[in-house]
Amino acid sequence: MELNDIIEDFLLEEDQEVYENARKERVVKPRPNHFEDWECNEFFRRFRLTKYSCQYLCSLIENQLAYATDRNQAVPVMQQLLICLRFYATGSFYITIGDFSSLHKSTVCRIITRVTKAIASLRSQFINLPSNGEILKIQEEFYNIARFPRVVSALDCTHVRIISPGGSTAENFRNRKGYFSINVQAMCSAKLKFQNIVARWPGCTHDTMIFLNSAAKYTFDNGTFGNGLILADSGYFLNNYLITPYINTRTPAERLFNEAHIRTRNVIERCFGVWKRRFPVLGIGMRCRIPLVQDIIVAAAVLHNIAIDMKEDKPPEDPELSTQLEEETENMEPVIGDSSEARNVILEYFESLI
């Protein structure tokens, strides 16, 4: 056989393969109906919200997610939401979530991004510092914990794991524990509801720096909350509305002050624990780009508040995740601040109780 004949046969075979591939029919796998397939308890374990809460959430974001037509096998809004919640509940690879829902991983990626942005857009509706009419009620709820007066919020930061973002600024995201993270500042109420959340600082940032540059500080500086107080740990500075514990207690009143302070401020630690158990992707870590990670953090906070409003059960315990969260607790260097008139007044109150 001559060389020209060999080349011609080769080209004919290659053209035949291209032709066959071009004519390959599109196969759409049957998609499971997770909303109908699972009973209530199993549904809650897999998606971390009840069916009722999912229906309520769908009504809020439907306009942003619904497709104009059902052409090209468009994914319904409820299924999009459940795909996103499944990712929050597991932190799995997109291909794993795709297998769970009979979708390609690229479709899963797009859905998670769209749904996350839609949920995060509800931030102003569900995450707010107390208004004038709510301040007294919230102070009473905090007071009922350990008789610490005038508290309107508990403040702290927690780290959300990420992979290295790469580039020249990657090391800015490495925290004191040695892993890459976003340092998330949050304020919460006595009922463990988020009042404020800041999710834009790299892991190396000190907690105090985040608060100094936050809108919450500006609001308190303006006197919006009157004599209301924020409780924070010793890693923060001390002033007339941000109250930290005594580093070294010398009197019974100071010890009573610290005990009440710790018990009252503990709500923010419990809030972080419930939040990360409800959405383990926050504790396991995320392999997403930074903007999406930030949106997921805010969206998870919105969902957490919705779950509390709906009086949902706390999520099931995960021993592996609980151990990981305990290891992430940081002991910040104490910040020595000036004397606070507000703290002195509170101390006098505890002296009167002895």
N, C-alpha and C positions, 0 to 999 in steps of 0.2 A: 504494500500500500504506500502510495506516495505521501509526502509530507503535507501537501495541500489537502488531500483527502482526510488525513488525520485531524488537521486543524478544523476543517469544515464539520466533521462529525462532532468534535469537541464543542464547537460553537452551537451546533444544533441541540446537543444535550443540555448545555447551559441555558439556552433560550427556553427549552421545554420546562426546566426547573422553575425559571422565573415565571413562566406562563401558569404553571400549576400553582405556585405560591400566590400569584395574583388572583387566582380564581378560588382560593380557599375561602369557604363560607365562614362567616362570623358566628361564633358559638356563644350564646348567652346562658350561663349556668343558672339553674333555678336558685332563687335567692330565698333564704329562710326568713320567716316572719317572726323575729325574736319577740316582738311585743305580744303576740298571741301564743307563741309556742311555750313560753315559760310561765309557770305559776308564780304567784306574787313573791314568795320567799326566794325562789331561785332567780327570779328576775332582779331582785334587790341585790343579791350576792354578786351578780355578774355586771350590773350597771350602776350600782351604788346609789340609785335613786328609785323611789317607788314609781309604779305606773302612773299614778295620779300626778306626781310631780313632773314626770316626763310629758304628760299631756298638757299640763299648765305651761311648761317651758316651751313646748312646740307652738302654743298659741302666741307666745311673745316673739318668737324669732321666725315664724312661718313666712312672713313677707320677705325676709331677707334670703331665705333658702329655697323657697318653692320655685320650680321651673315653670315656664309659661305653658309648655306642653309635655306630654309623655313620650315624645319621640326619642329615639335612640336609647330606650330603656332607662329613662330618667329615674334616679333614686328618690323615693319619697322622703319627705321631711323627717318623719319619725325614724326611718331607717338611717338617715344621715346622722341624726342626734345619737342614736344608739351606737353607731360606729365610733363616734367621737367619745362617748362615755366609756365604751369598752377600752379604748386606748388609755383614757385617764385611769381606769380601774386596773390596768395591767402593765402599762408602759412597754408593751410588746413591740416587735418590729412591725412595720406596715404590712409586710407580706403575711404575717400571722393573723393580723386583724382582717386582712383581705380573705384569707382562707375561712375565717369564722363567718364572713358575710358573703362569700362567693363573689368577690370583686377583685380587680387587679390592684396591686399595691399603689400604682400611680393615682388611681381613682380614690383610694383610701386617703392618700396624702392630701389631695385637693379637698376632700370632704372634711377632714380634720381641721384644715386651715380655715375653710369657710365657716364651719360651725363654731370654732373657737372664737373667731372674730365677731360672730353674731352674738355669742353669749357675753363676751367681754364688753360689747357695746351697751349692755344692761348695767354696767357698773354704777352709773349715777342714780339708778333706780333702786339698787339694793345695797350699796356700800356708801354710807354717809355718817359723818360725825353727828351727834345728837343736835337737834334744833332746840330752840328756847323752850318749847312746850314739853320736851322729853328729858331735859337735863335733870330736873328734880327726881323724876322716876328712876333714872339710871343711877343717880347718887344713892337713892334708897336701896336699890338692888345690890350695889357694891357694899353699902354699909351693913347689910344683912349677912354678908360673908364673915366678916371678922371685926365689925364695928369701927372700920376706918372711915372717917367722914370725908365728904366733899369730892369723892372720886368720880370722874366721868369716863375714864378710859385707862386701860393697861397697855403698855408699850413694850415691844421687844422686836428682835430680828431673828430670822431663821434662814438657813442656807438651803437652796434647791440645787441639787446636783445637775451638772451638764457635762457634755464631752468638751474637750478643748476646742474653742472656736477657731483656732489657727490664726495666723497673721502675726504682726508685730506686737499686738496688744494682748495676746493670749494669756500671758502671765499675770495680767491684771485680774483675771478671773480665778486665779488660784488662791484659796483662802488659807487661814492659819492652820487648818488640818491637813493641807497639802493636796486637796482635790479641787477641781474646777467647779464653780458655783455662781449663782446669782444670790446676792445678799438681799433678802426681802424684809422690809420693815412693815409691821402691821400693828394696828391698834384695835382692841376689841372690847366688847361690853361684858357685863357679868354673866350674860347668857351665851357667851362664846361666839357672838356675832361680830364679824369684821366691821369696823367703823371706818377704817382707812387702810389702804395698802399701797406700798411703793415697791415696784419690781423692775427697777432700771439700773441698779448699781452692781458692778462686778464684785466677786467674792472677797477681794482684798480690802474693800472699803470698810472703815470702822463704823460701827452702829451710830455713834454720835454724829459723824459727818453726814450720814443719811438724814438724820432728824434735822440737823441744822439747815439743810437745803430742801426741806419738805414744806408743802403747803399747810400741813397741820400746825407746824411751829408758827407760821405767819398768822394763822387763825387765832391761836392762843395768845400770841404777842399782842394782838389787837383787842384782847379782852372780851372776845365773843362769848366765852363761857364763864364770865364773872369770876367767882372764887373757886371754880372747878379745878380739879387736880388730875394730873397724869401720874401713874405709878410706873417707875422704871427701875431696872437693877443698877448696881453700882458702876456699870460700864458707861453710864450716862452722866452728864453734868447735872448739878443741882441748881434750881432757881425757884421762883415763887409759885410756879405751877407744875414743874417737873420734879417730883419728889422721889429721892433715892433713899435706901436704908442707911443706917449708921454703920460705918466700917468697923469701929470698935465700940461696943456698948459698955457703959460704965455704971449706969443706974438702972433700977427696975423699970422705970418709965421708958427708957431707951430700948430695953429688951422687949417690953410689951409692944412698943412702937414697931420694932423690927418683925416681931412675930405676926402682928396684924398686917403689916406691909407685905410680908412674904405670902401669907395665905390669900390676901386679896389680889396681889399681882399674879398669883399662880394661874389665874384664868387664861392669861395669854399663852402660857405653856400648854395648858390643857387644850386650848383652841388649836394650836399648831399640831398637837398630837392627834386630835380628832380629824383635823383637815387632811393630814398626810395619811391617816388610816383610811379615810373615805376615798381619797384619790392617790393610790400608791405611786403613780408616776412621779409625784413630787418628791417622794423619798428615795425611790429606786434610781432616778436620774433620767434625763432626756437626751436623745440624740437628734435634736432639732436645731435649726438656726436660732440665734439669739432673739430676733423679733417674735418668732413663733413661741419660744419658751416664755417670753414675757407675757404674751397674750394668754397662754395656757394658765399661767399663775393667776392672772386676774380673773379669767373665766372660772377657774376652780374655786376662787374665793366667792364669786357670785353664786355658784351652785351650792356652796357650803351654807351661805346665808338663806338661800331658798329652802334647803333641807331643814334648817332650824325653824324657819317660818312655818313650814308644813308639819313640824313636830315629828320628824322622822326619827327612827331608831339610829343609834350610833352604829357605825360600820363594824363588821366583825374584826376581832383581833387577828393579826398576822404575826406570829412569833419572830420570824426572820426580819420583818420590817420594823417591829418594835425595838429589837436589838439595834438595828441600824440607826434609828432615830435617837436612841440614847447615846450612841457614840458620837452623834453630830452636835451634842450640846457643848457649847463653848464657854469657858470661863474667861471672861474679858478682864483686862487689867482695870482696877478701880480708877475712876476719875475723881480727883479731889477737887470739889468746888467750894465756892464761898458759902458762908452761912446763909440759910434761907429763912426769911421771916415766917413764911407759911409753914415750914417744917417745925419751927419753934412753937408756933401756935398749936399745931397738932400734938406736939410733945406735951404741952401744958394740958391738953385735953386728956392724954393718957395718964398723966400724973394725977389727975383728978379721979381716975378710976381705981387707983391703988389704995 
